[in-house]
Amino acid sequence: MKQRVAIIIGAGPAGLTAAYELLKRTDVKPIVLERSEYMGGIARTVSYKGNRIDIDGHRFFSKSDRVMDWWFQFLPVQTSQTAHTMISYHQKTGEIKAQETGDPEKADLVMLVRQRKSRIYFLRRFFDYPISLSKDTLKKLGLARTVRIGLSYMQAMIRPIRNDQNLEQFFINRFGKELYKTFFQAYTEKVWGISCEKISAEWGAQRVKGLSITTAIAHYVRKLRGSKQDLAQKESETSLIEQFPKLGPGQLWDEVARQVKEMAGEILTGYLVGRIEHDDGRILVCGGQERCDGRAPQVCR
């Protein structure tokens, strides 16, 4: 019988995962069509003049043991001296059990466990990220801007936008128009390259989760009262300990792509998919007006 083939558009995390699982679980041969030369989509790591640059930093955290184990089969967690390590992100906590296979001093295929500190450069100053309500933050924002943010937030609480449809409306309801204009609009559009008006509100709810000015104030008040927090405390919105591939998030997807090819799957780069056609039991994936390298359109059957 003729071998069955699956056409997968995009060599991002979803596409590469699908290709790998098809090869492991079925007799279907995956052919992945990727527009760029990189693996991992926006989770890729680019090498430039000897430097590895993450296009968009990605965290490797999941409450699903199946997902965590799937990552660890490619990049085992670095050897730990303790029985387990707790990691926390967005009100969720997970446990990483000690392993003996991930030694970053001897191998590159390893998931590092590191204390995390993220900052953003904004208004010509560095702010802790995610944004926290602290004396340092208020000082850097300035009194006038802080007052405007507070009044704008109160207005959003009193008169919220009903049935918010896009990310702009979602952010205004959650943080007020002033803070949205001050920070979230420029930051989001620079990272994702698209207007907040064109991103759905559901996407914002998934990304921001429990973060809001109300929770930031409550967190600040608890700190003033001397409340203690540990790595497993679910009230914390900040990731304290996280795991990262040694050579950047793209390293994981480069390794998945390597194994997909090793198992006889195909990954074709430089292919711009323009349309998909169905004709007499056949699927035709047709290129756009030109391939990314300038050559004529290609058709995969």
C-alpha positions in Angstrom: 0.0 0.0 0.0 1.1 3.6 -0.7 2.4 5.2 2.4 0.1 7.8 4.0 1.5 11.3 4.2 0.6 14.3 6.4 1.3 17.8 5.3 2.1 20.1 8.3 2.3 23.8 7.7 4.9 25.5 10.0 7.8 24.1 12.0 6.8 25.8 15.2 6.2 23.9 18.5 2.8 22.6 17.4 4.0 21.5 13.9 7.1 19.8 15.1 5.3 18.1 18.0 2.7 16.8 15.5 5.4 15.5 13.2 7.2 13.7 16.0 4.1 12.1 17.4 3.0 10.9 14.0 6.3 9.2 13.5 6.3 7.6 16.9 2.6 6.5 17.0 1.5 5.9 13.4 2.8 4.8 10.0 2.0 8.3 8.6 5.0 10.2 7.1 4.9 13.9 8.0 6.2 16.6 5.6 6.6 19.9 7.4 6.6 23.1 5.3 8.4 26.0 7.0 8.6 29.5 5.5 11.8 30.4 7.3 15.0 28.5 7.8 14.5 28.3 11.5 12.8 25.7 13.7 10.5 26.7 16.6 8.5 29.6 15.2 8.6 32.5 17.6 10.2 30.1 20.1 13.3 29.9 18.0 16.9 30.9 19.0 18.9 32.6 16.2 22.7 32.4 16.1 24.2 35.7 15.0 28.0 36.3 15.0 28.5 33.6 17.6 25.7 34.9 19.8 22.5 33.0 20.5 19.5 35.3 20.5 15.9 34.3 21.6 13.4 36.0 19.4 10.8 35.7 22.1 11.8 34.0 25.4 9.6 31.0 26.2 9.1 29.4 29.6 9.0 25.6 29.9 6.3 25.1 32.6 3.2 23.0 32.6 0.9 21.5 35.2 0.6 18.5 32.8 3.2 15.8 33.7 2.8 14.4 30.2 3.9 17.7 28.7 6.8 18.1 31.1 7.9 14.5 30.5 7.7 15.1 26.7 10.2 18.0 27.0 12.5 16.1 29.3 12.9 13.2 26.9 14.8 15.7 24.6 16.4 17.9 27.3 16.7 16.2 30.7 16.7 18.5 33.7 20.1 19.3 35.1 21.3 17.1 37.9 20.0 18.3 41.3 21.5 17.8 44.7 18.0 17.8 46.3 15.1 15.3 46.0 13.0 17.8 44.0 12.8 21.5 42.9 9.6 23.5 43.0 9.0 26.0 40.1 6.1 28.5 40.1 4.5 30.6 37.4 1.2 32.4 37.1 -0.4 31.0 40.3 0.7 27.4 39.4 3.3 25.3 40.9 5.1 22.2 39.7 7.7 19.8 41.0 10.8 18.7 39.1 12.2 15.5 40.4 16.0 15.0 40.7 17.7 13.4 37.8 21.1 12.1 37.1 21.4 12.6 33.4 21.5 16.3 32.9 25.0 17.7 33.6 25.4 21.1 32.0 29.2 20.9 32.5 29.4 17.8 30.2 26.5 18.1 27.8 24.5 20.8 25.9 21.3 18.8 25.7 20.1 19.8 29.2 17.4 21.9 30.8 18.9 24.4 33.2 17.1 25.3 36.5 17.7 28.9 37.3 16.6 31.7 39.6 14.8 34.1 37.3 14.9 37.9 37.3 13.4 39.7 34.3 13.5 43.4 33.6 12.3 45.6 30.8 13.8 48.9 29.6 11.1 51.5 29.6 11.0 55.3 29.9 14.9 55.0 29.8 14.8 53.0 33.1 14.7 49.3 34.0 11.5 48.0 35.5 11.0 44.6 37.1 8.9 42.4 34.9 6.1 41.3 35.4 5.3 44.9 36.6 5.0 45.0 40.3 3.6 47.7 42.6 6.6 48.8 44.6 8.3 52.0 45.7 10.9 51.6 42.9 8.2 51.3 40.3 6.2 54.3 41.5 9.3 56.4 41.7 10.3 55.6 38.2 6.8 56.2 36.8 6.7 59.6 38.6 3.9 61.2 40.7 1.9 62.7 37.8 1.9 59.5 35.7 1.0 57.4 38.7 -2.0 59.6 39.6 -3.2 59.5 36.0 -2.9 55.7 36.0 -4.8 55.5 39.3 -7.7 57.7 38.1 -7.9 55.9 34.8 -8.0 52.5 36.6 -10.9 53.8 38.8 -12.8 54.9 35.7 -12.3 51.5 34.1 -13.7 49.8 37.3 -16.7 52.1 37.4 -17.5 52.1 33.7 -15.9 49.0 32.1 -16.2 48.2 28.4 -19.0 45.7 28.1 -18.3 42.5 26.2 -14.7 43.3 25.4 -13.8 41.9 22.0 -10.1 42.6 21.5 -6.9 42.9 23.5 -7.0 46.7 23.7 -10.4 46.6 25.4 -9.3 43.7 27.6 -6.2 45.6 28.8 -8.2 48.8 29.4 -10.8 46.9 31.5 -8.0 45.2 33.4 -5.5 48.1 33.9 -7.2 51.3 32.8 -6.6 53.3 29.6 -3.6 55.3 30.9 -1.5 52.3 31.9 -2.5 50.5 28.7 -1.3 53.5 26.6 1.8 53.9 28.8 3.0 50.4 28.7 0.9 47.5 27.4 0.1 48.8 24.0 3.7 49.5 22.8 5.1 46.4 24.5 2.6 44.0 23.1 2.7 45.5 19.5 6.5 45.4 19.5 6.6 41.8 20.7 3.9 40.4 18.5 4.1 42.8 15.5 0.3 43.3 15.4 -2.1 45.9 16.7 -3.8 45.1 20.0 -7.1 45.9 18.2 -6.5 42.8 16.0 -5.8 40.4 18.9 -8.7 38.7 20.6 -9.6 39.4 24.3 -9.5 35.6 24.9 -5.8 35.6 24.1 -5.3 38.3 26.7 -7.1 36.4 29.3 -4.9 33.4 28.7 -1.6 35.3 28.7 -2.3 37.7 31.6 -4.3 35.3 33.8 -4.5 36.6 37.4 -2.5 39.7 36.9 -4.3 43.0 37.6 -3.8 46.2 39.5 -6.1 44.8 42.3 -3.9 41.8 42.7 -0.8 43.9 42.5 -2.1 46.1 45.3 -3.1 43.1 47.4 0.4 41.6 46.9 2.1 44.9 47.9 -0.1 45.2 51.1 0.9 41.6 52.1 4.6 42.5 51.7 4.1 45.6 53.9 2.5 43.4 56.5 5.5 41.0 56.4 3.7 38.0 54.9 6.2 35.3 53.9 6.1 33.6 50.5 7.9 30.5 49.3 8.3 28.9 45.9 5.2 26.9 46.2 2.9 29.8 47.3 0.2 30.1 44.6 -0.6 33.7 45.4 2.6 34.8 43.8 2.4 36.0 40.2 6.2 36.1 39.7 8.2 33.1 38.5 10.9 32.6 41.1 12.6 29.5 39.7 12.2 28.3 36.1 13.8 25.9 33.7 15.5 26.9 30.4 17.2 25.0 27.7 20.9 25.5 28.0 21.2 27.0 24.5 17.9 28.9 24.5 14.3 27.8 23.9 15.0 27.1 20.2 17.4 24.4 21.2 14.5 22.1 22.1 12.9 22.5 18.8 16.1 22.1 16.9 16.5 18.8 18.7 13.0 17.7 17.9 13.5 18.6 14.2 16.7 16.6 14.2 15.0 13.5 15.5 12.0 14.0 13.1 14.5 13.9 10.2 16.3 11.0 11.7 13.1 9.0 11.7 12.6 9.8 8.0 10.2 12.7 8.4 10.7 15.6 6.0 11.1 19.3 7.0 11.3 21.6 4.0 12.4 25.2 4.6 11.8 28.2 2.4 8.2 27.2 1.5 5.5 29.8 1.6 2.1 28.1 1.6 -0.5 30.1 -0.3 -3.5 27.8 -0.5 -4.7 24.2 0.0 -6.7 22.4 -2.6 -8.6 19.1 -2.6 -9.1 17.3 -5.8 -10.2 13.7 -6.4 -8.9 12.4 -3.1 -5.7 14.3 -3.3 -4.6 17.3 -1.2 -2.5 19.9 -3.0 -0.6 22.4 -1.0 0.4 25.3 -3.3 3.0 27.9 -2.8 2.3 31.6 -2.9 3.4 33.9 -5.6 7.0 33.0 -4.9 9.1 31.0 -2.5 11.0 32.8 0.3 14.2 32.3 -1.6 12.8 34.0 -4.7 12.4 30.8 -6.8 9.2 29.6 -8.5 6.2 28.4 -6.4 6.3 24.7 -5.3 3.5 22.2 -5.0 3.5 19.3 -2.6 1.2 16.4 -3.3 
